């Protein structure tokens, strides 16, 4: 049996400033580091074979905290990076709403209507294709054991939707994807899957 543990990076400086990161980056905050350490403690009894992480620094930093000085190999994957938000990246949500209110609202409330073109961003369909390929490769390359994946909010929601074969309009029909939230997915020998927990934050209480 293969079990995938799926998490989002810890809180960052731009998260606190309400800035959109996407393919750009910012450092983990003190709270983000603390939350990653709390998740590491929760997972301390799990024997991970590999850690796959987005190649963005905020995710790699989180992955190294979760590794906790062990000898688990960390594999950086560009395909696990956050959706590219184009001209929105580095701007605050207030600044984005001044020019792209309809596009920004639709992303979070009706993602099937989200238009990426005005701000020269990656589409949700392209993201889903990118994410689907990397998850398929991870599952096919690991027949059994425990695998940890560290990624980002939109990517994590897309992974769940893709595995559930859910349409894009249901992208956000999951609990809020907090930093260091934990999702656990079991795959049996026939690659049938079961979600054991979804976006859990009990380790942060």
GROMACS elastic network, one bead per residue, 0.5 to 0.9 nm:
[ bonds ]
;  ai    aj funct       b0    kb
    1   143     6  0.70209   500
    1   145     6  0.64457   500
    1   146     6  0.86986   500
    1   186     6  0.71164   500
    1   187     6  0.58252   500
    1   189     6  0.57414   500
    1   191     6  0.85106   500
    2   139     6  0.78880   500
    2   142     6  0.70999   500
    2   143     6  0.60050   500
    2   146     6  0.60947   500
    2   147     6  0.77009   500
    2   185     6  0.83328   500
    2   186     6  0.59698   500
    2   187     6  0.50613   500
    2   188     6  0.65787   500
    2   189     6  0.78348   500
    2   191     6  0.83495   500
    3   144     6  0.72675   500
    3   145     6  0.62129   500
    3   147     6  0.62830   500
    3   148     6  0.85942   500
    3   184     6  0.69728   500
    3   185     6  0.56047   500
    3   187     6  0.60876   500
    3   188     6  0.86867   500
    4   139     6  0.86664   500
    4   145     6  0.85299   500
    4   146     6  0.59349   500
    4   148     6  0.58568   500
    4   149     6  0.72205   500
    4   183     6  0.81166   500
    4   184     6  0.57788   500
    4   185     6  0.51492   500
    4   186     6  0.65138   500
    4   187     6  0.80984   500
    5   146     6  0.73545   500
    5   147     6  0.60877   500
    5   149     6  0.61584   500
    5   150     6  0.85982   500
    5   182     6  0.68202   500
    5   183     6  0.58276   500
    5   185     6  0.65685   500
    5   186     6  0.89459   500
    6   147     6  0.84760   500
    6   148     6  0.59720   500
    6   150     6  0.62351   500
    6   151     6  0.77594   500
    6   156     6  0.75597   500
    6   180     6  0.89681   500
    6   181     6  0.81306   500
    6   182     6  0.58023   500
    6   184     6  0.62196   500
    6   185     6  0.79725   500
    6   199     6  0.85898   500
    7   148     6  0.78163   500
    7   149     6  0.62702   500
    7   150     6  0.50903   500
    7   151     6  0.63210   500
    7   152     6  0.77682   500
    7   153     6  0.87965   500
    7   156     6  0.74911   500
    7   177     6  0.87022   500
    7   178     6  0.89142   500
    7   179     6  0.76120   500
    7   180     6  0.53953   500
    7   181     6  0.55110   500
    7   183     6  0.64140   500
    7   184     6  0.89451   500
    7   199     6  0.78578   500
    8    59     6  0.75533   500
    8    62     6  0.85576   500
    8   149     6  0.84194   500
    8   150     6  0.55994   500
    8   153     6  0.61684   500
    8   155     6  0.89776   500
    8   156     6  0.71252   500
    8   177     6  0.73590   500
    8   178     6  0.71268   500
    8   179     6  0.51635   500
    8   181     6  0.62087   500
    8   182     6  0.77385   500
    9    12     6  0.83702   500
    9    28     6  0.84510   500
    9    32     6  0.78209   500
    9    36     6  0.77066   500
    9    58     6  0.62774   500
    9    60     6  0.82875   500
    9    61     6  0.81811   500
    9    62     6  0.55703   500
    9    63     6  0.78752   500
    9   150     6  0.62828   500
    9   151     6  0.61212   500
    9   152     6  0.62732   500
    9   153     6  0.84601   500
    9   178     6  0.88155   500
    9   179     6  0.54695   500
    9   180     6  0.55564   500
    9   181     6  0.85708   500
   10    28     6  0.63287   500
   10    29     6  0.78193   500
   10    31     6  0.77073   500
   10    33     6  0.63719   500
   10    34     6  0.83332   500
   10    35     6  0.64032   500
   10    36     6  0.59291   500
   10    58     6  0.73821   500
   10    59     6  0.76927   500
   10    61     6  0.87942   500
   10    62     6  0.62919   500
   10   178     6  0.83723   500
   10   180     6  0.53530   500
   10   181     6  0.88550   500
   11    14     6  0.83817   500
   11    15     6  0.61910   500
   11    16     6  0.75407   500
   11    27     6  0.85736   500
   11    28     6  0.57163   500
   11    29     6  0.59348   500
   11    30     6  0.82870   500
   11    31     6  0.65059   500
   11    33     6  0.76476   500
   11    35     6  0.80375   500
   11    36     6  0.89697   500
   11    58     6  0.86216   500
   11   178     6  0.84443   500
   11   179     6  0.55731   500
   11   180     6  0.80907   500
   12    15     6  0.50683   500
   12    16     6  0.65630   500
   12    17     6  0.88084   500
   12    25     6  0.86307   500
   12    26     6  0.60739   500
   12    27     6  0.54286   500
   12    29     6  0.50205   500
   12    30     6  0.85988   500
   12    31     6  0.83963   500
   12    32     6  0.63051   500
   12    58     6  0.73261   500
   12   179     6  0.89541   500
   13    16     6  0.52596   500
   13    17     6  0.63750   500
   13    18     6  0.87227   500
   13    19     6  0.86318   500
   13    26     6  0.59593   500
   13    27     6  0.58596   500
   13    28     6  0.61685   500
   13    29     6  0.56545   500
   14    18     6  0.59277   500
   14    20     6  0.70397   500
   14    21     6  0.69176   500
   14    25     6  0.80708   500
   14    26     6  0.60815   500
   14    27     6  0.79825   500
   14    28     6  0.88544   500
   14    90     6  0.78952   500
   14    92     6  0.86113   500
   15    18     6  0.50726   500
   15    19     6  0.60380   500
   15    20     6  0.75237   500
   15    21     6  0.80309   500
   15    26     6  0.86623   500
   16    19     6  0.76920   500
   16    29     6  0.84608   500
   17    20     6  0.89732   500
   17    92     6  0.71333   500
   18    91     6  0.82568   500
   18    92     6  0.53894   500
   18    93     6  0.60428   500
   18    94     6  0.84336   500
   19    88     6  0.85920   500
   19    89     6  0.73587   500
   19    90     6  0.56364   500
   19    91     6  0.51961   500
   19    93     6  0.61439   500
   19    94     6  0.89447   500
   20    24     6  0.85062   500
   20    85     6  0.77597   500
   20    88     6  0.63845   500
   20    89     6  0.50682   500
   20    90     6  0.55486   500
   20    91     6  0.59212   500
   20    92     6  0.62846   500
   20    93     6  0.70049   500
   20    96     6  0.89779   500
   21    24     6  0.51012   500
   21    25     6  0.57675   500
   21    26     6  0.75784   500
   21    82     6  0.81448   500
   21    84     6  0.84664   500
   21    85     6  0.77557   500
   21    88     6  0.81679   500
   21    89     6  0.52155   500
   21    90     6  0.59014   500
   21    91     6  0.82462   500
   22    25     6  0.74249   500
   22    81     6  0.78434   500
   22    82     6  0.50544   500
   22    83     6  0.54188   500
   22    85     6  0.54773   500
   22    86     6  0.80508   500
   22    88     6  0.84467   500
   22    89     6  0.61159   500
   22    90     6  0.85380   500
   22   152     6  0.86702   500
   23    56     6  0.74544   500
   23    81     6  0.66213   500
   23    82     6  0.57553   500
   23    83     6  0.65548   500
   23    84     6  0.50908   500
   23    85     6  0.72237   500
   23    86     6  0.83748   500
   23    89     6  0.75575   500
   24    56     6  0.77985   500
   24    82     6  0.87714   500
   24    84     6  0.82656   500
   24    89     6  0.66037   500
   24    90     6  0.73219   500
   25    56     6  0.67341   500
   25    57     6  0.67463   500
   25    58     6  0.67176   500
   25    90     6  0.85548   500
   26    57     6  0.77122   500
   26    58     6  0.66406   500
   27    57     6  0.76233   500
   27    58     6  0.60543   500
   27    61     6  0.87083   500
   28    31     6  0.78058   500
   28    32     6  0.53647   500
   28    33     6  0.62930   500
   28    58     6  0.61327   500
   28    61     6  0.78333   500
   28    62     6  0.81977   500
   29    33     6  0.62811   500
   29    34     6  0.85280   500
   30    33     6  0.52135   500
   30    34     6  0.61720   500
   30    35     6  0.86353   500
   31    35     6  0.60367   500
   31    36     6  0.85408   500
   32    35     6  0.51654   500
   32    36     6  0.62146   500
   32    37     6  0.86541   500
   32    62     6  0.83499   500
   32   179     6  0.73640   500
   32   180     6  0.81150   500
   33    36     6  0.51566   500
   33    37     6  0.62615   500
   33    38     6  0.87062   500
   33    61     6  0.87234   500
   33    62     6  0.73887   500
   33    65     6  0.77554   500
   34    37     6  0.50978   500
   34    38     6  0.62613   500
   34    39     6  0.87597   500
   35    39     6  0.62667   500
   35    40     6  0.85345   500
   35   179     6  0.77363   500
   35   180     6  0.64570   500
   35   203     6  0.83107   500
   35   204     6  0.65709   500
   36    39     6  0.50826   500
   36    40     6  0.60807   500
   36    41     6  0.86270   500
   36    62     6  0.61625   500
   36    63     6  0.84600   500
   36    65     6  0.63767   500
   36    66     6  0.65201   500
   36   179     6  0.83916   500
   36   180     6  0.60456   500
   37    41     6  0.62085   500
   37    42     6  0.86656   500
   37    62     6  0.87330   500
   37    65     6  0.63735   500
   37    66     6  0.67808   500
   37    68     6  0.84187   500
   38    41     6  0.51091   500
   38    42     6  0.63641   500
   38    43     6  0.87756   500
   38   180     6  0.88094   500
   38   203     6  0.62577   500
   38   204     6  0.67013   500
   39    43     6  0.62133   500
   39    44     6  0.84759   500
   39    66     6  0.71546   500
   39   180     6  0.66801   500
   39   181     6  0.81771   500
   39   182     6  0.81952   500
   39   201     6  0.88424   500
   39   203     6  0.62337   500
   39   204     6  0.77766   500
   40    43     6  0.51126   500
   40    44     6  0.58703   500
   40    65     6  0.70333   500
   40    67     6  0.74948   500
   40    68     6  0.70387   500
   41    44     6  0.50185   500
   41    45     6  0.82886   500
   41    66     6  0.83126   500
   41   203     6  0.85635   500
   42    45     6  0.76367   500
   42    46     6  0.87743   500
   42   203     6  0.65662   500
   43    46     6  0.54263   500
   43    47     6  0.86207   500
   43    66     6  0.80925   500
   44    47     6  0.79834   500
   44    66     6  0.86576   500
   44    68     6  0.85454   500
   46   146     6  0.75251   500
   47    72     6  0.89093   500
   47   145     6  0.80444   500
   47   146     6  0.66117   500
   47   147     6  0.87959   500
   48    51     6  0.72477   500
   48    72     6  0.67856   500
   48   145     6  0.71676   500
   48   147     6  0.55594   500
   48   148     6  0.68303   500
   49    72     6  0.63234   500
   49    73     6  0.75070   500
   49   145     6  0.65946   500
   49   146     6  0.59032   500
   49   147     6  0.59420   500
   49   148     6  0.82905   500
   50    72     6  0.56954   500
   50    73     6  0.52795   500
   50    74     6  0.61977   500
   50    75     6  0.74121   500
   50   146     6  0.75714   500
   50   147     6  0.54052   500
   50   148     6  0.65088   500
   50   149     6  0.86297   500
   51    63     6  0.71931   500
   51    66     6  0.89804   500
   51    67     6  0.78847   500
   51    72     6  0.69091   500
   51    73     6  0.62113   500
   51    75     6  0.61105   500
   51    76     6  0.85032   500
   51   147     6  0.60263   500
   51   149     6  0.58039   500
   51   150     6  0.75666   500
   52    63     6  0.81595   500
   52    73     6  0.84707   500
   52    74     6  0.58503   500
   52    76     6  0.59672   500
   52    77     6  0.68538   500
   52    80     6  0.85219   500
   52   138     6  0.85278   500
   52   147     6  0.75999   500
   52   148     6  0.61625   500
   52   150     6  0.63378   500
   52   151     6  0.85841   500
   53    56     6  0.82239   500
   53    59     6  0.62678   500
   53    60     6  0.61498   500
   53    62     6  0.88494   500
   53    63     6  0.66194   500
   53    74     6  0.70847   500
   53    75     6  0.61516   500
   53    77     6  0.59252   500
   53    78     6  0.84533   500
   53    80     6  0.66816   500
   53    81     6  0.83224   500
   53   148     6  0.81918   500
   53   149     6  0.55773   500
   53   151     6  0.59994   500
   54    57     6  0.80897   500
   54    58     6  0.86173   500
   54    59     6  0.57301   500
   54    60     6  0.66691   500
   54    75     6  0.85399   500
   54    76     6  0.56735   500
   54    77     6  0.51007   500
   54    78     6  0.58211   500
   54    79     6  0.70379   500
   54    82     6  0.78264   500
   54   149     6  0.82242   500
   54   150     6  0.63306   500
   54   151     6  0.52856   500
   54   152     6  0.79146   500
   55    58     6  0.84599   500
   55    59     6  0.68004   500
   55    60     6  0.61932   500
   55    75     6  0.86059   500
   55    77     6  0.54712   500
   55    78     6  0.53194   500
   55    79     6  0.83216   500
   55    80     6  0.72566   500
   55    81     6  0.63333   500
   55   151     6  0.88085   500
   56    59     6  0.55149   500
   56    60     6  0.62492   500
   56    61     6  0.86695   500
   56    76     6  0.85720   500
   56    77     6  0.89369   500
   56    78     6  0.78510   500
   56    80     6  0.87246   500
   56    81     6  0.62782   500
   56    82     6  0.82543   500
   56   151     6  0.86632   500
   57    61     6  0.59037   500
   57    62     6  0.84284   500
   58    61     6  0.52817   500
   58    62     6  0.62977   500
   58    63     6  0.87050   500
   59    62     6  0.50364   500
   59    63     6  0.60863   500
   59    64     6  0.86520   500
   59    81     6  0.85804   500
   59   150     6  0.60340   500
   59   151     6  0.60433   500
   59   152     6  0.76675   500
   60    64     6  0.62017   500
   60    65     6  0.86880   500
   60    74     6  0.85292   500
   60    76     6  0.75411   500
   60   150     6  0.78040   500
   60   151     6  0.89438   500
   61    64     6  0.52219   500
   61    65     6  0.64152   500
   61    66     6  0.87774   500
   62    65     6  0.51484   500
   62    66     6  0.62701   500
   62    67     6  0.86017   500
   62   150     6  0.74625   500
   62   180     6  0.84722   500
   63    66     6  0.50304   500
   63    67     6  0.60513   500
   63    68     6  0.87514   500
   63    74     6  0.75415   500
   63   148     6  0.87250   500
   63   149     6  0.83225   500
   63   150     6  0.62987   500
   64    68     6  0.65463   500
   64    69     6  0.77300   500
   64    74     6  0.79354   500
   65    68     6  0.52655   500
   65    69     6  0.78923   500
   66    69     6  0.85148   500
   67    70     6  0.56685   500
   67    71     6  0.77192   500
   67    72     6  0.65236   500
   67    73     6  0.85933   500
   67    74     6  0.81987   500
   68    71     6  0.88654   500
   69    72     6  0.85007   500
   70    73     6  0.87418   500
   76    79     6  0.89705   500
   76    80     6  0.83123   500
   77    80     6  0.55241   500
   77    81     6  0.73625   500
   77   134     6  0.82345   500
   78    81     6  0.54485   500
   79    82     6  0.84228   500
   79   127     6  0.88858   500
   79   130     6  0.61294   500
   79   131     6  0.63854   500
   79   133     6  0.84145   500
   79   134     6  0.63744   500
   80    83     6  0.88641   500
   80   130     6  0.81874   500
   80   131     6  0.66071   500
   80   134     6  0.73978   500
   80   135     6  0.89306   500
   80   149     6  0.88092   500
   80   150     6  0.81427   500
   80   151     6  0.59360   500
   80   152     6  0.78099   500
   80   155     6  0.69921   500
   80   156     6  0.89241   500
   81    84     6  0.83300   500
   81   151     6  0.66002   500
   81   152     6  0.69954   500
   81   155     6  0.74445   500
   82    85     6  0.86509   500
   82   127     6  0.86986   500
   82   151     6  0.72267   500
   82   152     6  0.54870   500
   82   153     6  0.74784   500
   82   154     6  0.66244   500
   82   155     6  0.58187   500
   82   156     6  0.89205   500
   83   121     6  0.81127   500
   83   122     6  0.63148   500
   83   123     6  0.81024   500
   83   124     6  0.79122   500
   83   127     6  0.63701   500
   83   152     6  0.85305   500
   83   154     6  0.67487   500
   83   155     6  0.67906   500
   84    88     6  0.89656   500
   84    89     6  0.79640   500
   84   120     6  0.88754   500
   84   121     6  0.55834   500
   84   122     6  0.51929   500
   84   123     6  0.83937   500
   84   127     6  0.86975   500
   85    88     6  0.54977   500
   85    89     6  0.57569   500
   85   116     6  0.78534   500
   85   119     6  0.74245   500
   85   120     6  0.74132   500
   85   122     6  0.63127   500
   85   123     6  0.88452   500
   86    89     6  0.59781   500
   86   116     6  0.84258   500
   86   119     6  0.57245   500
   86   120     6  0.50029   500
   86   122     6  0.72235   500
   87    90     6  0.82051   500
   87    91     6  0.81471   500
   87    96     6  0.89488   500
   87   118     6  0.88205   500
   87   119     6  0.50945   500
   87   120     6  0.63702   500
   87   121     6  0.71404   500
   88    91     6  0.55667   500
   88    92     6  0.80458   500
   88    93     6  0.84935   500
   88    95     6  0.86262   500
   88    96     6  0.63231   500
   88   119     6  0.67591   500
   88   120     6  0.88634   500
   88   121     6  0.82499   500
   89    92     6  0.84054   500
   91    94     6  0.81423   500
   91    95     6  0.61110   500
   91    96     6  0.65519   500
   92    95     6  0.51692   500
   92    96     6  0.63045   500
   92    97     6  0.86788   500
   93    96     6  0.50180   500
   93    97     6  0.60985   500
   93    98     6  0.86995   500
   93   104     6  0.85223   500
   94    97     6  0.51850   500
   94    98     6  0.64597   500
   95    98     6  0.53320   500
   95    99     6  0.72448   500
   95   100     6  0.87373   500
   96    99     6  0.56982   500
   96   100     6  0.56339   500
   96   101     6  0.68972   500
   96   104     6  0.73654   500
   97   100     6  0.50921   500
   97   102     6  0.79132   500
   97   103     6  0.85930   500
   97   104     6  0.67280   500
   97   105     6  0.83649   500
   98   101     6  0.63020   500
   99   102     6  0.87736   500
  100   103     6  0.54099   500
  100   104     6  0.59843   500
  100   105     6  0.85038   500
  100   118     6  0.80715   500
  100   119     6  0.80182   500
  101   104     6  0.52445   500
  101   105     6  0.60538   500
  101   106     6  0.85177   500
  102   105     6  0.52977   500
  102   106     6  0.60877   500
  102   107     6  0.86798   500
  102   114     6  0.84811   500
  102   115     6  0.87963   500
  103   106     6  0.52488   500
  103   107     6  0.63110   500
  103   113     6  0.82305   500
  103   114     6  0.57409   500
  103   115     6  0.57923   500
  103   116     6  0.74196   500
  103   118     6  0.83747   500
  103   119     6  0.89575   500
  104   107     6  0.53673   500
  104   108     6  0.70444   500
  104   109     6  0.89306   500
  104   114     6  0.77065   500
  104   115     6  0.87733   500
  105   108     6  0.56150   500
  105   109     6  0.60435   500
  105   110     6  0.76923   500
  105   111     6  0.87516   500
  105   114     6  0.82850   500
  106   109     6  0.50384   500
  106   111     6  0.55238   500
  106   112     6  0.79065   500
  106   113     6  0.60531   500
  106   114     6  0.51442   500
  106   115     6  0.80469   500
  107   110     6  0.59757   500
  107   112     6  0.78541   500
  107   113     6  0.74115   500
  107   114     6  0.50082   500
  107   115     6  0.80482   500
  108   111     6  0.60722   500
  108   114     6  0.85269   500
  108   171     6  0.88410   500
  108   172     6  0.73850   500
  109   169     6  0.85654   500
  109   172     6  0.80054   500
  110   113     6  0.56951   500
  110   114     6  0.68699   500
  110   168     6  0.86565   500
  110   169     6  0.59369   500
  110   170     6  0.83370   500
  110   171     6  0.87818   500
  110   172     6  0.89177   500
  111   115     6  0.86936   500
  111   124     6  0.79674   500
  111   168     6  0.62756   500
  111   169     6  0.53482   500
  111   170     6  0.78780   500
  111   171     6  0.69952   500
  111   172     6  0.82854   500
  112   115     6  0.86605   500
  112   124     6  0.82509   500
  112   167     6  0.82230   500
  112   168     6  0.54052   500
  112   170     6  0.84153   500
  112   171     6  0.86398   500
  113   169     6  0.80672   500
  114   123     6  0.81671   500
  114   124     6  0.79570   500
  115   118     6  0.70825   500
  115   119     6  0.86251   500
  115   121     6  0.88436   500
  115   123     6  0.75534   500
  116   119     6  0.61003   500
  116   120     6  0.61616   500
  116   121     6  0.50520   500
  116   122     6  0.62546   500
  116   123     6  0.55426   500
  116   124     6  0.81617   500
  117   121     6  0.62129   500
  117   122     6  0.81111   500
  117   123     6  0.79988   500
  118   121     6  0.79003   500
  122   125     6  0.84019   500
  122   126     6  0.65998   500
  122   127     6  0.68488   500
  123   126     6  0.52070   500
  123   127     6  0.62272   500
  123   128     6  0.86277   500
  124   128     6  0.60530   500
  124   129     6  0.86195   500
  124   158     6  0.84718   500
  124   168     6  0.77771   500
  125   128     6  0.50697   500
  125   129     6  0.63010   500
  125   130     6  0.86752   500
  125   168     6  0.81326   500
  126   129     6  0.51269   500
  126   130     6  0.61937   500
  126   131     6  0.85851   500
  127   130     6  0.50676   500
  127   131     6  0.60190   500
  127   132     6  0.83214   500
  127   155     6  0.76093   500
  127   158     6  0.77962   500
  128   131     6  0.51275   500
  128   132     6  0.57816   500
  128   133     6  0.85155   500
  128   155     6  0.81245   500
  128   158     6  0.61293   500
  128   159     6  0.76144   500
  128   161     6  0.87522   500
  128   162     6  0.70347   500
  128   168     6  0.89756   500
  129   132     6  0.50926   500
  129   133     6  0.62908   500
  129   134     6  0.88826   500
  130   133     6  0.54736   500
  130   134     6  0.66265   500
  130   135     6  0.89070   500
  131   134     6  0.53240   500
  131   135     6  0.61759   500
  131   136     6  0.84817   500
  131   155     6  0.70523   500
  131   158     6  0.72672   500
  131   159     6  0.64553   500
  131   162     6  0.82644   500
  132   135     6  0.53492   500
  132   136     6  0.60411   500
  132   137     6  0.85838   500
  132   158     6  0.84822   500
  132   159     6  0.69779   500
  132   162     6  0.65641   500
  132   163     6  0.82113   500
  133   136     6  0.51598   500
  133   137     6  0.61895   500
  133   138     6  0.86911   500
  134   137     6  0.50636   500
  134   138     6  0.61806   500
  134   139     6  0.86684   500
  135   139     6  0.61100   500
  135   140     6  0.84758   500
  135   159     6  0.75532   500
  135   163     6  0.89168   500
  136   139     6  0.52329   500
  136   140     6  0.60438   500
  136   141     6  0.84400   500
  137   140     6  0.51637   500
  137   141     6  0.59226   500
  137   142     6  0.85650   500
  138   141     6  0.51740   500
  138   142     6  0.62271   500
  138   147     6  0.88254   500
  139   142     6  0.53440   500
  139   143     6  0.68892   500
  139   144     6  0.89370   500
  139   187     6  0.86273   500
  139   191     6  0.83289   500
  140   143     6  0.65308   500
  142   145     6  0.74462   500
  142   146     6  0.87955   500
  142   147     6  0.81383   500
  143   187     6  0.89769   500
  143   189     6  0.76834   500
  143   191     6  0.89049   500
  144   147     6  0.87907   500
  144   187     6  0.84885   500
  144   188     6  0.87133   500
  144   189     6  0.82229   500
  150   156     6  0.88373   500
  150   180     6  0.86448   500
  151   154     6  0.89016   500
  151   155     6  0.66940   500
  151   156     6  0.64927   500
  152   155     6  0.53230   500
  152   156     6  0.57655   500
  152   157     6  0.85190   500
  152   177     6  0.86622   500
  152   179     6  0.83989   500
  153   156     6  0.51688   500
  153   157     6  0.62329   500
  153   158     6  0.85562   500
  153   176     6  0.88036   500
  153   177     6  0.57570   500
  153   178     6  0.76882   500
  153   179     6  0.80240   500
  154   157     6  0.51741   500
  154   158     6  0.60744   500
  154   159     6  0.86288   500
  154   171     6  0.87108   500
  154   177     6  0.84868   500
  155   159     6  0.61054   500
  155   160     6  0.86937   500
  156   159     6  0.50800   500
  156   160     6  0.63970   500
  156   161     6  0.86627   500
  156   177     6  0.78237   500
  157   160     6  0.52203   500
  157   161     6  0.61902   500
  157   162     6  0.85766   500
  157   171     6  0.62524   500
  157   172     6  0.68577   500
  157   173     6  0.88701   500
  157   174     6  0.76405   500
  157   177     6  0.76029   500
  158   162     6  0.59157   500
  158   163     6  0.84841   500
  158   168     6  0.83286   500
  158   171     6  0.65808   500
  158   172     6  0.89272   500
  159   162     6  0.51139   500
  159   163     6  0.61283   500
  159   164     6  0.84628   500
  160   163     6  0.52670   500
  160   164     6  0.60530   500
  160   165     6  0.83814   500
  160   166     6  0.83445   500
  160   171     6  0.83207   500
  160   174     6  0.86883   500
  161   164     6  0.50334   500
  161   165     6  0.58028   500
  161   167     6  0.71518   500
  161   168     6  0.74989   500
  161   170     6  0.75609   500
  161   171     6  0.60238   500
  161   172     6  0.87145   500
  161   173     6  0.88986   500
  162   166     6  0.62617   500
  162   167     6  0.82407   500
  162   168     6  0.89835   500
  163   166     6  0.77765   500
  163   193     6  0.81616   500
  164   167     6  0.89783   500
  164   193     6  0.89291   500
  166   169     6  0.81618   500
  166   170     6  0.63690   500
  166   171     6  0.73983   500
  167   170     6  0.56762   500
  167   171     6  0.70562   500
  168   171     6  0.50956   500
  168   172     6  0.86083   500
  169   172     6  0.77414   500
  169   173     6  0.86224   500
  170   173     6  0.52243   500
  170   174     6  0.84644   500
  171   174     6  0.75804   500
  172   175     6  0.77047   500
  172   176     6  0.79378   500
  173   176     6  0.89475   500
  174   177     6  0.80450   500
  174   198     6  0.76027   500
  174   199     6  0.78192   500
  175   178     6  0.87052   500
  175   198     6  0.71627   500
  175   199     6  0.60315   500
  175   200     6  0.82893   500
  176   181     6  0.89082   500
  176   199     6  0.69818   500
  177   180     6  0.83908   500
  177   181     6  0.63788   500
  177   182     6  0.88095   500
  177   199     6  0.58493   500
  177   200     6  0.86458   500
  178   181     6  0.52689   500
  178   182     6  0.88410   500
  178   199     6  0.72743   500
  178   200     6  0.85397   500
  178   201     6  0.74742   500
  179   182     6  0.89505   500
  179   201     6  0.87122   500
  180   199     6  0.86498   500
  180   200     6  0.87746   500
  180   201     6  0.74791   500
  180   204     6  0.87520   500
  181   198     6  0.83051   500
  181   200     6  0.51911   500
  181   201     6  0.50050   500
  181   202     6  0.84512   500
  181   203     6  0.85164   500
  181   204     6  0.86647   500
  182   197     6  0.73549   500
  182   198     6  0.66025   500
  182   201     6  0.66015   500
  182   202     6  0.89499   500
  183   195     6  0.75317   500
  183   196     6  0.74443   500
  183   197     6  0.52594   500
  183   199     6  0.50053   500
  183   200     6  0.63963   500
  184   194     6  0.85260   500
  184   195     6  0.59822   500
  184   196     6  0.53620   500
  184   197     6  0.53162   500
  184   198     6  0.67325   500
  184   199     6  0.85629   500
  185   193     6  0.66161   500
  185   194     6  0.56373   500
  185   196     6  0.58224   500
  185   197     6  0.75140   500
  185   198     6  0.86767   500
  186   191     6  0.86940   500
  186   192     6  0.81017   500
  186   193     6  0.54332   500
  186   194     6  0.51776   500
  186   195     6  0.64293   500
  186   196     6  0.70426   500
  187   190     6  0.75532   500
  187   192     6  0.53945   500
  187   194     6  0.66021   500
  188   191     6  0.50573   500
  188   192     6  0.54624   500
  188   193     6  0.65318   500
  188   194     6  0.85629   500
  189   192     6  0.74433   500
  190   193     6  0.87969   500
  195   198     6  0.68428   500
  197   200     6  0.64072   500
  200   203     6  0.79810   500
  201   204     6  0.55210   500
  201   205     6  0.72294   500
  202   205     6  0.54448   500
